[in-house]
């Protein structure tokens, strides 16, 4: 969802690892073996920033599942590394 030109509500954002969130990628597929690898966020936005619950998948294969405030990790969460080990 968008409002006034920025994400607002539930949404998905993907970008290449070396780029900032300001430059979204055209594809949300992760491709291995030296090709495009993407970071991806799926969750709530408010006025263009991550706000509330969301999941952030890192290009490395690990992920953060938890809460965000002003696009920063905040509150209850769990981190799952590339091997599937869960840290809360």
Steps between C-alpha positions, in 0.01 A plus 500: 500500500617850420397840632642831380769320300639285785421152636225511763335177621599140422761461227808334356829671418802336334840643413846383410740454789732782394219751444302690758129450559444816297587317177266204477585214266273406212480134601434345838662165416818392677746349254816324621833415334637847438176644370260748654443451875238707673410615845123496549262646755135401531292672763346824615605847390392837634586819311766318298687329787477152655259519791340208686550131422709392203744239372834600351674236286870568451671411172712256703193286575451603864191689614369726776137456606376764737395853567627825353480863601618773261667229283708373795467163672293547814350267762426126476669317215684193389798467270536187287847447352585334167519157668152539650613557860256727685614772741239690701 
